[in-house]
Amino acid sequence: MRKLLVLLSALLLGSAPAWAQDDAKTAVTIIPTSLPGEEELSAQERAERDFLMPTRRKRAAAIEAVEEKARAAEAAVEAVAKAARSAAQVEAEKNAPPVSVPAPTEERKKVVKHKTGRR
């Protein structure tokens, strides 16, 4: 039983560095900034550029923030316009004269009597 416990703990401790390395690889990601003329840069070149010129990264972040605010403002304007249209539609329906719907009439079957020559 003691050997089994030692073997199990050795396996768990032996696999810990592999998990740590796997997490480290996924944690380091380079987020490309989309500045004009830099679409063809490799990840390494982009990282070097960002390290050497941090103001460009800040400028790109500022541009992204302005665009995000513009999208949010546009969405808000669209929501207000939609609410105004629906309110106008409801108001128009309230003010519209009532449409008279004809009462349903029962259709009676017409009985046709045929005269027969036999009496």
C-alpha positions as CSV (number, residue, x, y, z in Angstrom):
1,M,0.0,0.0,0.0
2,R,2.9,2.3,0.8
3,K,4.5,1.6,-2.5
4,L,1.3,2.5,-4.3
5,L,1.0,5.8,-2.4
6,V,4.7,6.7,-3.3
7,L,4.1,5.7,-6.9
8,L,1.0,7.8,-7.1
9,S,2.6,10.9,-5.5
10,A,5.6,10.5,-7.8
11,L,3.4,10.5,-10.9
12,L,1.5,13.6,-9.7
13,L,4.7,15.5,-8.9
14,G,6.3,14.4,-12.2
15,S,3.5,15.8,-14.3
16,A,3.3,19.2,-12.5
17,P,6.1,20.8,-14.5
18,A,4.4,19.7,-17.7
19,W,1.2,21.4,-16.7
20,A,3.1,24.5,-15.7
21,Q,4.8,24.7,-19.1
22,D,1.5,24.2,-20.8
23,D,0.0,27.1,-18.9
24,A,2.9,29.4,-19.6
25,K,2.6,28.8,-23.4
26,T,-1.0,29.8,-23.4
27,A,-0.6,32.8,-21.1
28,V,1.9,34.5,-23.4
29,T,-0.1,35.8,-26.3
30,I,0.7,38.8,-28.5
31,I,-2.3,41.0,-29.3
32,P,-1.6,42.7,-32.6
33,T,-2.5,46.3,-32.9
34,S,-4.0,47.4,-36.2
35,L,-2.0,50.4,-37.2
36,P,-1.8,51.4,-40.9
37,G,1.0,49.8,-42.9
38,E,1.8,47.1,-40.3
39,E,-0.4,44.3,-41.4
40,E,2.5,42.3,-42.8
41,L,4.6,42.3,-39.6
42,S,5.4,39.0,-37.9
43,A,4.5,38.4,-34.2
44,Q,8.2,38.9,-33.3
45,E,8.5,42.2,-35.2
46,R,5.2,43.4,-33.7
47,A,6.5,42.6,-30.2
48,E,9.7,44.4,-30.8
49,R,7.9,47.4,-32.2
50,D,5.6,47.6,-29.2
51,F,8.6,47.2,-26.8
52,L,10.6,49.9,-28.5
53,M,7.8,52.3,-29.2
54,P,5.2,52.1,-26.4
55,T,3.6,55.4,-27.4
56,R,2.3,53.7,-30.6
57,R,0.7,51.0,-28.5
58,K,-1.0,53.7,-26.3
59,R,-2.1,55.6,-29.4
60,A,-3.6,52.4,-30.9
61,A,-5.4,51.8,-27.6
62,A,-6.7,55.3,-27.6
63,I,-8.0,54.9,-31.1
64,E,-9.7,51.7,-30.1
65,A,-11.3,53.4,-27.1
66,V,-12.7,56.2,-29.3
67,E,-14.1,53.7,-31.8
68,E,-15.7,51.7,-29.0
69,K,-17.3,54.9,-27.6
70,A,-18.6,55.8,-31.1
71,R,-20.1,52.3,-31.5
72,A,-21.8,52.6,-28.0
73,A,-23.2,56.1,-28.9
74,E,-24.4,54.8,-32.2
75,A,-26.2,51.9,-30.5
76,A,-27.8,54.2,-28.0
77,V,-29.0,56.5,-30.8
78,E,-30.4,53.5,-32.6
79,A,-32.2,52.3,-29.5
80,V,-33.7,55.8,-28.9
81,A,-34.9,56.0,-32.5
82,K,-36.4,52.6,-32.3
83,A,-38.3,53.5,-29.1
84,A,-39.5,56.7,-30.7
85,R,-40.8,54.8,-33.7
86,S,-42.6,52.3,-31.6
87,A,-44.1,55.1,-29.4
88,A,-45.3,56.9,-32.5
89,Q,-46.8,53.7,-33.9
90,V,-48.7,53.1,-30.6
91,E,-49.9,56.7,-30.5
92,A,-51.1,56.4,-34.2
93,E,-53.0,53.3,-33.3
94,K,-54.7,55.0,-30.4
95,N,-55.7,58.0,-32.4
96,A,-56.9,56.1,-35.5
97,P,-60.6,55.9,-35.9
98,P,-62.0,52.5,-35.0
99,V,-62.5,50.3,-38.0
100,S,-65.9,48.8,-38.1
101,V,-65.8,45.1,-38.5
102,P,-68.9,43.6,-40.0
103,A,-70.7,41.2,-37.7
104,P,-70.4,37.7,-38.9
105,T,-73.5,36.4,-40.5
106,E,-74.7,32.9,-40.4
107,E,-74.9,31.3,-43.8
108,R,-78.0,29.2,-44.1
109,K,-78.2,26.3,-46.4
110,K,-80.7,26.8,-49.1
111,V,-83.0,23.9,-49.7
112,V,-83.9,23.4,-53.3
113,K,-87.1,21.4,-53.9
114,H,-87.3,19.6,-57.1
115,K,-90.7,18.9,-58.5
116,T,-91.2,15.4,-59.4
117,G,-93.7,14.2,-61.9
118,R,-94.9,11.3,-59.8
119,R,-97.8,11.7,-57.5
